[in-house]
Structures are given as C-alpha cells and as structure tokens.
Amino acid sequence: MITYNDIYEAARKERYSEQLQLIPKKFVKEVADYLKEKKEIASKENDIFSDVIIKTKKQLENAITLFKELMVRRRKKILDLTLIAAETGISKKDFENMLDFEKELFEKLMKCMDASDKTLNQSLNGKKEEELKNDLIIFKSNVEEFIGIDGNKMGPFHESQIANLPKEIAKILVDDSKADYVIE
C-alpha cells in the first residue's frame, strides 16, 4: 500500500531531476486506492473536530496537490523528450521510465510531430496542399454493393460502419439519409 510519503518522495524526485524518474507501474492505481481510503476517512462526520479527521483531510488535499504536480512535471518532460526525439532520437532509459499511458502519449505526440514535419517539408519543397478528395462518413443503414464513379465495386456497408469515400459518393449517401458525415 502506498503512503503519503511515497507520493511526496515521487513528486520531490521528479521536481529535482531533469530525467523522467522511474515510478512503479502500479503507482497510479495505488494512488487512487490511497486517495479513496483517505476520502472515506475524511468524510466521516461523527466527530468533525477530531484531530485524526482534520489531519486526514489536510493529508488528502496535500496528496492530491502533489500527485497533480507530479503528473504535470512528467508530462512536461515527455513533451521535452518528444521535441528531442523528433530531432535526435530518444534514450531507451527515458522510454523505460514511462508508464504505459505515458508511452502511448509519447507515441501519439511523435506521430503528430512526424506529420507536422512532413507537411513543413512539402511546403518548403513547393508542393501545394492537396484538397481532400474523400469524406469520412458513418452509415445510418445497410447499403448494398454498388459501382463507384471510377467503375469499381464499393460496399456492401453495414449500419454504423465508418468509411472514407470519394466526396461525390459521400454526398449522395448523406443526401439520401443513408449516412452522416463524421467530421463536417
């Protein structure tokens, strides 16, 4: 079971180190359990002036503040690592110190950075941004197989299926109330 001191130490280590610190994989769950336990104790109304309840409420407030600070500092370090990794690559040690959801965040940020770099390079090389030729739609009902504008077979599509179709076909399906645009 995690204690207030464990949360405090994790926040302190993160605050005074430039590197992302290693924290246990179950740290977030254990903090959630700790906070739930403290909330239950603090919510007891039997003796509102009890020293134990007052101390528990203060410890709960401080633990929440420390945990939020810890997560903000870790996110900031992940953002910094993303910028560095986009230019040079990332140290395996830093990646290993990330929690699973932080690794996912890092991967998504890297994909965004790569896409941004690609767009920038295209702009620098004089390539015009191509107008989107397709629309993303979601089907409101089943649609049988049909022949597209290019002569190729399309479908069949099922209700609530999402498809990326040419704008002209998407417009026809939406106008016929067989689909809706996912993003307008």
GROMACS elastic network, one bead per residue, 0.5 to 0.9 nm:
[ bonds ]
;  ai    aj funct       b0    kb
    1    30     6  0.66855   500
    1    31     6  0.88482   500
    1    33     6  0.83982   500
    1    34     6  0.75822   500
    2     5     6  0.81802   500
    2     6     6  0.61414   500
    2     7     6  0.76042   500
    2    27     6  0.80206   500
    2    30     6  0.59404   500
    2    31     6  0.66558   500
    2    33     6  0.84194   500
    2    34     6  0.65363   500
    3     6     6  0.51737   500
    3     7     6  0.66718   500
    3     8     6  0.87209   500
    3    31     6  0.83128   500
    3    34     6  0.71453   500
    4     7     6  0.52480   500
    4     8     6  0.61631   500
    4     9     6  0.86202   500
    4    34     6  0.82816   500
    4    59     6  0.73262   500
    4    60     6  0.85091   500
    4    62     6  0.86625   500
    4    63     6  0.63647   500
    5     9     6  0.59525   500
    5    10     6  0.84879   500
    6     9     6  0.51429   500
    6    10     6  0.61533   500
    6    11     6  0.86387   500
    7    10     6  0.51977   500
    7    11     6  0.62354   500
    7    12     6  0.85549   500
    7    27     6  0.89776   500
    7    31     6  0.76700   500
    7    63     6  0.67769   500
    7    66     6  0.68930   500
    7    67     6  0.66979   500
    7    70     6  0.86170   500
    8    11     6  0.52416   500
    8    12     6  0.60567   500
    8    13     6  0.86223   500
    8    62     6  0.89455   500
    8    63     6  0.74436   500
    8    66     6  0.64666   500
    8    67     6  0.81667   500
    9    13     6  0.60212   500
    9    14     6  0.84601   500
   10    13     6  0.52822   500
   10    14     6  0.61858   500
   10    15     6  0.85835   500
   10    21     6  0.80774   500
   10    22     6  0.88783   500
   10    23     6  0.72561   500
   10    66     6  0.88299   500
   10    67     6  0.86561   500
   10    70     6  0.72911   500
   11    14     6  0.51472   500
   11    15     6  0.60463   500
   11    16     6  0.87752   500
   11    66     6  0.61448   500
   11    67     6  0.69699   500
   11    69     6  0.69467   500
   11    71     6  0.85695   500
   11    73     6  0.85521   500
   12    15     6  0.50571   500
   12    16     6  0.63365   500
   12    17     6  0.86738   500
   12    66     6  0.88063   500
   12    70     6  0.82755   500
   13    16     6  0.54404   500
   13    17     6  0.61394   500
   13    21     6  0.70664   500
   14    17     6  0.54795   500
   14    18     6  0.76830   500
   14    19     6  0.78377   500
   14    20     6  0.68351   500
   14    21     6  0.59411   500
   14    70     6  0.66535   500
   14    73     6  0.69440   500
   14    74     6  0.73626   500
   15    18     6  0.79952   500
   15    69     6  0.86648   500
   15    70     6  0.76522   500
   15    73     6  0.70854   500
   17    20     6  0.73989   500
   17    21     6  0.75561   500
   18    21     6  0.86307   500
   18    77     6  0.78326   500
   19    77     6  0.74863   500
   19    94     6  0.70958   500
   20    73     6  0.88529   500
   20    74     6  0.65614   500
   20    77     6  0.64625   500
   20    78     6  0.78488   500
   20    93     6  0.89019   500
   20    94     6  0.61016   500
   20    95     6  0.86746   500
   20    97     6  0.63092   500
   20    98     6  0.74248   500
   21    74     6  0.83304   500
   21    94     6  0.81499   500
   21    97     6  0.60804   500
   21    98     6  0.81486   500
   22    25     6  0.88526   500
   22    94     6  0.87020   500
   22    96     6  0.79182   500
   22    98     6  0.71937   500
   22    99     6  0.86010   500
   23    26     6  0.84373   500
   23    27     6  0.66372   500
   23    97     6  0.70736   500
   23    98     6  0.81500   500
   23    99     6  0.78390   500
   24    27     6  0.51181   500
   24    28     6  0.85339   500
   24    99     6  0.81781   500
   25    28     6  0.76948   500
   25    29     6  0.87561   500
   25    98     6  0.87295   500
   25    99     6  0.60696   500
   25   100     6  0.77986   500
   26    29     6  0.54127   500
   26    30     6  0.61155   500
   26    31     6  0.86252   500
   26    99     6  0.87779   500
   27    30     6  0.51092   500
   27    31     6  0.60831   500
   27    32     6  0.85882   500
   27    99     6  0.89515   500
   28    31     6  0.50570   500
   28    32     6  0.61746   500
   28    33     6  0.86835   500
   29    33     6  0.62477   500
   29    34     6  0.85817   500
   30    33     6  0.50313   500
   30    34     6  0.60867   500
   30    35     6  0.85920   500
   31    35     6  0.60700   500
   31    36     6  0.84825   500
   31    63     6  0.87848   500
   31    67     6  0.81780   500
   32    35     6  0.51864   500
   32    36     6  0.61128   500
   32    37     6  0.86108   500
   33    36     6  0.50975   500
   33    37     6  0.61713   500
   33    38     6  0.86567   500
   34    37     6  0.51946   500
   34    38     6  0.62418   500
   34    39     6  0.86236   500
   34    60     6  0.89565   500
   35    38     6  0.50847   500
   35    39     6  0.60205   500
   35    40     6  0.85858   500
   35    60     6  0.66262   500
   35    63     6  0.77710   500
   35    64     6  0.77693   500
   36    39     6  0.51102   500
   36    40     6  0.62758   500
   36    41     6  0.88008   500
   37    40     6  0.52240   500
   37    41     6  0.64653   500
   37    42     6  0.87054   500
   38    41     6  0.51263   500
   38    42     6  0.60050   500
   38    43     6  0.84760   500
   38    56     6  0.64022   500
   38    57     6  0.74645   500
   38    59     6  0.81579   500
   38    60     6  0.61448   500
   39    43     6  0.59194   500
   39    44     6  0.88074   500
   39    56     6  0.82736   500
   39    57     6  0.76288   500
   39    60     6  0.71466   500
   40    43     6  0.52717   500
   40    44     6  0.68049   500
   41    44     6  0.57143   500
   41    52     6  0.88123   500
   41    53     6  0.67590   500
   41    56     6  0.71076   500
   41    57     6  0.82907   500
   42    45     6  0.80203   500
   42    48     6  0.89830   500
   42    52     6  0.86296   500
   42    53     6  0.53466   500
   42    54     6  0.75153   500
   42    55     6  0.87474   500
   42    56     6  0.59215   500
   42    57     6  0.53766   500
   42    60     6  0.82113   500
   43    53     6  0.82144   500
   43    57     6  0.85543   500
   44    47     6  0.74877   500
   44    48     6  0.76698   500
   44    53     6  0.77293   500
   45    48     6  0.54768   500
   45    53     6  0.89325   500
   46    49     6  0.89931   500
   46    50     6  0.86979   500
   47    50     6  0.53413   500
   47    53     6  0.78944   500
   48    51     6  0.86657   500
   48    53     6  0.69435   500
   48    54     6  0.76604   500
   49    52     6  0.85532   500
   49    53     6  0.72218   500
   49    54     6  0.67613   500
   50    53     6  0.53468   500
   50    54     6  0.62692   500
   50    55     6  0.85729   500
   51    54     6  0.51184   500
   51    55     6  0.59564   500
   51    56     6  0.83935   500
   52    55     6  0.51546   500
   52    56     6  0.59884   500
   52    57     6  0.85969   500
   53    57     6  0.60863   500
   53    58     6  0.86060   500
   54    57     6  0.52260   500
   54    58     6  0.63280   500
   54    59     6  0.86170   500
   55    58     6  0.52095   500
   55    59     6  0.60808   500
   55    60     6  0.85360   500
   56    60     6  0.59944   500
   56    61     6  0.86188   500
   57    60     6  0.50371   500
   57    61     6  0.62712   500
   57    62     6  0.86485   500
   58    61     6  0.51582   500
   58    62     6  0.61717   500
   58    63     6  0.85026   500
   59    62     6  0.50835   500
   59    63     6  0.59250   500
   59    64     6  0.85450   500
   60    63     6  0.50737   500
   60    64     6  0.61942   500
   60    65     6  0.86211   500
   61    64     6  0.52883   500
   61    65     6  0.62851   500
   61    66     6  0.86895   500
   62    65     6  0.50540   500
   62    66     6  0.60583   500
   62    67     6  0.85060   500
   63    66     6  0.50860   500
   63    67     6  0.60207   500
   63    68     6  0.85418   500
   64    67     6  0.51593   500
   64    68     6  0.61553   500
   64    69     6  0.85705   500
   65    68     6  0.52447   500
   65    69     6  0.61792   500
   65    70     6  0.86016   500
   66    69     6  0.50608   500
   66    70     6  0.60719   500
   66    71     6  0.86839   500
   67    71     6  0.62442   500
   67    72     6  0.86422   500
   68    71     6  0.51899   500
   68    72     6  0.61674   500
   68    73     6  0.86011   500
   69    72     6  0.51617   500
   69    73     6  0.61251   500
   69    74     6  0.85534   500
   70    73     6  0.52677   500
   70    74     6  0.61817   500
   70    75     6  0.86842   500
   71    74     6  0.50568   500
   71    75     6  0.61217   500
   71    76     6  0.85772   500
   72    75     6  0.51271   500
   72    76     6  0.61685   500
   72    77     6  0.86542   500
   73    76     6  0.50975   500
   73    77     6  0.62580   500
   73    78     6  0.86582   500
   74    77     6  0.50843   500
   74    78     6  0.61802   500
   74    79     6  0.86632   500
   74    98     6  0.87388   500
   74   102     6  0.85697   500
   75    79     6  0.61642   500
   75    80     6  0.85695   500
   75   102     6  0.78324   500
   75   105     6  0.88905   500
   76    79     6  0.50831   500
   76    80     6  0.62435   500
   76    81     6  0.86059   500
   77    81     6  0.60635   500
   77    82     6  0.85249   500
   78    82     6  0.60677   500
   78    83     6  0.86872   500
   78    94     6  0.89734   500
   78    98     6  0.85671   500
   78   102     6  0.76803   500
   78   103     6  0.88915   500
   78   105     6  0.82750   500
   78   106     6  0.65345   500
   79    82     6  0.50044   500
   79    83     6  0.64252   500
   79    84     6  0.87336   500
   79   106     6  0.76777   500
   79   109     6  0.79256   500
   80    83     6  0.52259   500
   80    84     6  0.62982   500
   80    85     6  0.85326   500
   81    84     6  0.50076   500
   81    85     6  0.57975   500
   81    86     6  0.83560   500
   81    89     6  0.88791   500
   81    90     6  0.70016   500
   81    91     6  0.89661   500
   81    94     6  0.81983   500
   81   106     6  0.82955   500
   82    85     6  0.50478   500
   82    86     6  0.59967   500
   82    87     6  0.87063   500
   82    89     6  0.88223   500
   82    90     6  0.81123   500
   82   106     6  0.65802   500
   82   107     6  0.86732   500
   82   109     6  0.67262   500
   82   110     6  0.61898   500
   82   113     6  0.80945   500
   83    86     6  0.52344   500
   83    87     6  0.66649   500
   83    88     6  0.87578   500
   83   110     6  0.84193   500
   83   113     6  0.81326   500
   84    87     6  0.53273   500
   84    88     6  0.58766   500
   84    89     6  0.66744   500
   84    90     6  0.70555   500
   85    88     6  0.50845   500
   85    91     6  0.83462   500
   85   110     6  0.80086   500
   86    89     6  0.63056   500
   86    90     6  0.83796   500
   86   110     6  0.68896   500
   86   113     6  0.68542   500
   86   114     6  0.74591   500
   90    93     6  0.84776   500
   90    94     6  0.72449   500
   90    95     6  0.73898   500
   91    94     6  0.54853   500
   91    95     6  0.67062   500
   91    96     6  0.88814   500
   92    95     6  0.51444   500
   92    96     6  0.61399   500
   92    97     6  0.87418   500
   93    96     6  0.51012   500
   93    97     6  0.63696   500
   94    97     6  0.52418   500
   94    98     6  0.68537   500
   95    98     6  0.54705   500
   95    99     6  0.87845   500
   95   103     6  0.71073   500
   95   106     6  0.88728   500
   96    99     6  0.80154   500
   96   103     6  0.87378   500
   98   101     6  0.79516   500
   98   102     6  0.55259   500
   98   103     6  0.58032   500
   99   102     6  0.51084   500
   99   103     6  0.62536   500
   99   104     6  0.87647   500
  100   103     6  0.51297   500
  100   104     6  0.63892   500
  100   105     6  0.87221   500
  101   104     6  0.50175   500
  101   105     6  0.62032   500
  101   106     6  0.86202   500
  102   106     6  0.60798   500
  102   107     6  0.85779   500
  103   107     6  0.61477   500
  103   108     6  0.86329   500
  104   107     6  0.51381   500
  104   108     6  0.62443   500
  104   109     6  0.86038   500
  105   108     6  0.52190   500
  105   109     6  0.61414   500
  105   110     6  0.85844   500
  106   109     6  0.51022   500
  106   110     6  0.61064   500
  106   111     6  0.86766   500
  107   110     6  0.50658   500
  107   111     6  0.62889   500
  107   112     6  0.87266   500
  108   111     6  0.51173   500
  108   112     6  0.63154   500
  108   113     6  0.86639   500
  109   112     6  0.50451   500
  109   113     6  0.61435   500
  109   114     6  0.85998   500
  110   114     6  0.60807   500
  110   115     6  0.85498   500
  111   114     6  0.50541   500
  111   115     6  0.61383   500
  111   116     6  0.85007   500
  112   115     6  0.51157   500
  112   116     6  0.60538   500
  112   117     6  0.85474   500
  113   116     6  0.50064   500
  113   117     6  0.60671   500
  113   118     6  0.85273   500
  114   117     6  0.50775   500
  114   118     6  0.61148   500
  114   119     6  0.86413   500
  115   118     6  0.50542   500
  115   119     6  0.62198   500
  115   120     6  0.85787   500
  116   119     6  0.51508   500
  116   120     6  0.61214   500
  116   121     6  0.85895   500
  117   120     6  0.50068   500
  117   121     6  0.60607   500
  117   122     6  0.85384   500
  118   121     6  0.51246   500
  118   122     6  0.61699   500
  118   123     6  0.86148   500
  119   122     6  0.50994   500
  119   123     6  0.61831   500
  119   124     6  0.85920   500
  119   129     6  0.84209   500
  120   123     6  0.50838   500
  120   124     6  0.61264   500
  120   125     6  0.85791   500
  121   125     6  0.60673   500
  121   126     6  0.86345   500
  121   127     6  0.87685   500
  122   125     6  0.50594   500
  122   126     6  0.63179   500
  122   127     6  0.52496   500
  122   128     6  0.75803   500
  122   129     6  0.81167   500
  123   126     6  0.51757   500
  123   127     6  0.56143   500
  123   128     6  0.68282   500
  123   129     6  0.77973   500
  124   127     6  0.75847   500
  127   130     6  0.84914   500
  128   131     6  0.89431   500
  129   132     6  0.89166   500
  130   133     6  0.83094   500
  132   135     6  0.76688   500
  132   167     6  0.84245   500
  133   165     6  0.83717   500
  133   166     6  0.58504   500
  133   167     6  0.59650   500
  133   168     6  0.88978   500
  134   164     6  0.60508   500
  134   165     6  0.51229   500
  134   168     6  0.83251   500
  134   169     6  0.89382   500
  134   170     6  0.78857   500
  135   163     6  0.81773   500
  135   164     6  0.55233   500
  135   165     6  0.55751   500
  135   166     6  0.61797   500
  135   167     6  0.53646   500
  135   168     6  0.88826   500
  135   169     6  0.89536   500
  135   170     6  0.63612   500
  135   171     6  0.85726   500
  135   181     6  0.72264   500
  135   182     6  0.82009   500
  135   183     6  0.80902   500
  135   184     6  0.86115   500
  136   162     6  0.69836   500
  136   163     6  0.57248   500
  136   165     6  0.64877   500
  136   166     6  0.88272   500
  136   167     6  0.87839   500
  136   170     6  0.78550   500
  136   180     6  0.86969   500
  136   181     6  0.60300   500
  136   182     6  0.55817   500
  136   183     6  0.67924   500
  136   184     6  0.88155   500
  137   161     6  0.83629   500
  137   162     6  0.56493   500
  137   163     6  0.55253   500
  137   164     6  0.64099   500
  137   165     6  0.74917   500
  137   170     6  0.68245   500
  137   173     6  0.88866   500
  137   174     6  0.81763   500
  137   179     6  0.62620   500
  137   180     6  0.54669   500
  137   182     6  0.50218   500
  137   183     6  0.78002   500
  138   159     6  0.78248   500
  138   160     6  0.56973   500
  138   161     6  0.55961   500
  138   163     6  0.64245   500
  138   164     6  0.89534   500
  138   178     6  0.87342   500
  138   179     6  0.54191   500
  138   180     6  0.54367   500
  138   181     6  0.63352   500
  138   182     6  0.61333   500
  139   142     6  0.70462   500
  139   143     6  0.79866   500
  139   157     6  0.72863   500
  139   158     6  0.66935   500
  139   159     6  0.50573   500
  139   160     6  0.50041   500
  139   161     6  0.55323   500
  139   162     6  0.64665   500
  139   163     6  0.80225   500
  139   173     6  0.84434   500
  139   174     6  0.87021   500
  139   177     6  0.88868   500
  139   178     6  0.59514   500
  139   180     6  0.64999   500
  139   181     6  0.88708   500
  140   158     6  0.82310   500
  140   159     6  0.51787   500
  140   160     6  0.59027   500
  140   161     6  0.82784   500
  140   177     6  0.73662   500
  140   178     6  0.52247   500
  140   180     6  0.70462   500
  141   157     6  0.82633   500
  141   158     6  0.64207   500
  141   160     6  0.72529   500
  141   161     6  0.89668   500
  141   177     6  0.86414   500
  141   178     6  0.56545   500
  141   179     6  0.71905   500
  142   156     6  0.76332   500
  142   157     6  0.56970   500
  142   160     6  0.84971   500
  142   161     6  0.88345   500
  142   178     6  0.78292   500
  143   146     6  0.84595   500
  143   155     6  0.72391   500
  143   156     6  0.57213   500
  143   157     6  0.50787   500
  143   158     6  0.63372   500
  143   159     6  0.78858   500
  143   178     6  0.75627   500
  144   154     6  0.86993   500
  144   155     6  0.63552   500
  144   157     6  0.65176   500
  144   158     6  0.84736   500
  145   153     6  0.67505   500
  145   154     6  0.55882   500
  145   157     6  0.73706   500
  146   152     6  0.84140   500
  146   153     6  0.56820   500
  146   154     6  0.53729   500
  146   155     6  0.64519   500
  146   156     6  0.74330   500
  147   150     6  0.79214   500
  147   151     6  0.56617   500
  147   152     6  0.55325   500
  147   154     6  0.58783   500
  147   155     6  0.86862   500
  148   151     6  0.52442   500
  148   152     6  0.54440   500
  148   153     6  0.60612   500
  148   154     6  0.61607   500
  148   166     6  0.87961   500
  148   169     6  0.73551   500
  149   152     6  0.74539   500
  149   166     6  0.86554   500
  149   168     6  0.83055   500
  149   169     6  0.77116   500
  150   153     6  0.88330   500
  153   156     6  0.89828   500
  154   157     6  0.84034   500
  155   158     6  0.86156   500
  157   160     6  0.87763   500
  157   161     6  0.65740   500
  157   162     6  0.85647   500
  157   163     6  0.83477   500
  158   161     6  0.54605   500
  158   162     6  0.87778   500
  159   162     6  0.87549   500
  159   178     6  0.88351   500
  159   179     6  0.86753   500
  160   179     6  0.86930   500
  162   182     6  0.81317   500
  164   167     6  0.89354   500
  164   170     6  0.83708   500
  165   168     6  0.82874   500
  165   169     6  0.65831   500
  165   170     6  0.58988   500
  166   169     6  0.55270   500
  166   170     6  0.61387   500
  166   171     6  0.86403   500
  167   170     6  0.50579   500
  167   171     6  0.60372   500
  167   172     6  0.86817   500
  168   171     6  0.52223   500
  168   172     6  0.64263   500
  168   173     6  0.88598   500
  169   172     6  0.51434   500
  169   173     6  0.62908   500
  169   174     6  0.86266   500
  170   173     6  0.51856   500
  170   174     6  0.61003   500
  170   175     6  0.84818   500
  170   179     6  0.78464   500
  170   180     6  0.85068   500
  170   181     6  0.79678   500
  171   174     6  0.51204   500
  171   175     6  0.59237   500
  171   176     6  0.84617   500
  171   179     6  0.89357   500
  171   181     6  0.87859   500
  172   175     6  0.50975   500
  172   176     6  0.61148   500
  172   177     6  0.86753   500
  172   178     6  0.87373   500
  173   176     6  0.51294   500
  173   177     6  0.63477   500
  173   178     6  0.52522   500
  173   179     6  0.55741   500
  173   180     6  0.79648   500
  174   178     6  0.57779   500
  174   180     6  0.53706   500
  174   181     6  0.72132   500
  175   178     6  0.76265   500
  175   179     6  0.81052   500
  175   180     6  0.87927   500
  176   179     6  0.77095   500
  177   180     6  0.72971   500
  180   183     6  0.88771   500
  181   184     6  0.59430   500
